[in-house]
C-alpha cells in the first residue's frame, strides 16, 4: 500500500468533477457539471535508503514532505563513500 513509513499518511479519497460550458466571467452562460466521479489523491512516495538512530540502513517508502522537513536521515550511497575515500589529500 502507498503509505509513508515515517508519518503513516495514506491516500485520501476525493472527487473529480467534469464540467462543460463557458464561465460567466468570460461571457458564457455558466459551467454545467456533467459528471462527478470518486478518485484517490496519492502521496508523493519515494523509496529511500534511510539510516535509523541505531545505525541500521533500510530501504523505506517515505513521502516527500518527510524528506523535505528533515524527519528522515538519508544514508549515503556506497559509490559516494568509495569516491570520497579514494581522494588523496595534497
C-alpha positions as CSV (number, residue, x, y, z in Angstrom):
1,X,0.0,0.0,0.0
2,X,1.2,3.5,-0.7
3,X,1.8,4.6,2.9
4,X,4.6,6.7,4.4
5,X,6.7,4.7,6.8
6,X,7.5,7.8,8.9
7,X,4.3,9.8,9.3
8,X,2.0,6.9,8.3
9,X,0.0,9.1,5.9
10,X,-2.3,7.3,3.4
11,X,-4.0,8.2,0.2
12,X,-7.2,10.3,0.7
13,X,-10.5,10.0,-1.2
14,X,-11.9,12.9,-3.2
15,X,-13.9,13.6,-6.3
16,X,-13.1,14.6,-9.9
17,X,-15.7,17.0,-11.3
18,X,-16.2,17.2,-15.1
19,X,-17.7,20.5,-16.4
20,X,-18.8,21.9,-19.7
21,X,-19.8,25.3,-20.9
22,X,-18.2,28.8,-20.8
23,X,-17.7,30.6,-17.5
24,X,-19.9,33.6,-16.9
25,X,-16.9,35.9,-16.3
26,X,-15.7,35.2,-19.9
27,X,-19.2,35.9,-21.4
28,X,-20.7,32.5,-21.2
29,X,-23.9,31.2,-19.7
30,X,-22.1,29.4,-16.9
31,X,-20.4,26.0,-16.2
32,X,-22.5,22.9,-16.0
33,X,-21.5,19.8,-14.1
34,X,-21.6,16.7,-16.4
35,X,-20.2,14.1,-14.0
36,X,-18.7,13.5,-10.6
37,X,-16.5,10.5,-10.1
38,X,-14.7,9.4,-7.0
39,X,-10.9,9.3,-7.1
40,X,-7.9,8.9,-4.8
41,X,-5.3,11.5,-4.1
42,X,-2.0,9.7,-3.7
43,X,1.1,10.9,-1.7
44,X,4.4,11.6,-3.4
45,X,6.1,8.5,-2.1
46,X,9.8,7.7,-2.8
47,X,11.7,4.6,-1.9
48,X,14.8,5.9,0.0
49,X,17.6,4.3,1.9
50,X,17.2,5.6,5.5
51,X,19.7,5.4,8.3
52,X,17.9,4.8,11.6
53,X,19.2,6.0,15.0
54,X,20.5,2.5,15.9
55,X,22.8,2.6,12.8
56,X,20.9,0.2,10.6
57,X,20.2,1.2,6.9
58,X,16.9,0.1,5.3
59,X,15.1,1.0,2.1
60,X,11.8,2.5,3.2
61,X,8.8,4.2,1.5
62,X,8.8,7.8,2.6
63,X,6.6,10.8,1.5
64,X,8.5,13.8,0.1
65,X,7.1,16.0,2.8
66,X,9.0,14.0,5.4
67,X,12.2,14.2,3.3
68,X,11.9,18.0,3.0
69,X,11.2,18.6,6.7
70,X,14.3,16.5,7.6
71,X,12.3,13.9,9.5
72,X,14.4,11.3,7.7
73,X,18.2,10.8,7.7
74,X,19.2,9.5,4.3
75,X,22.0,7.0,4.1
76,X,25.0,7.8,1.9
77,X,25.3,5.6,-1.2
78,X,28.4,3.3,-1.3
79,X,29.6,4.9,-4.5
80,X,29.9,8.3,-2.8
81,X,31.7,6.7,0.2
82,X,34.2,4.9,-2.1
83,X,34.8,8.1,-4.2
84,X,35.4,10.2,-1.0
85,X,37.8,7.7,0.5
86,X,39.8,7.3,-2.8
87,X,40.6,11.1,-3.0
88,X,44.1,11.7,-1.6
89,X,44.8,15.0,0.2
90,X,47.6,17.0,-1.4
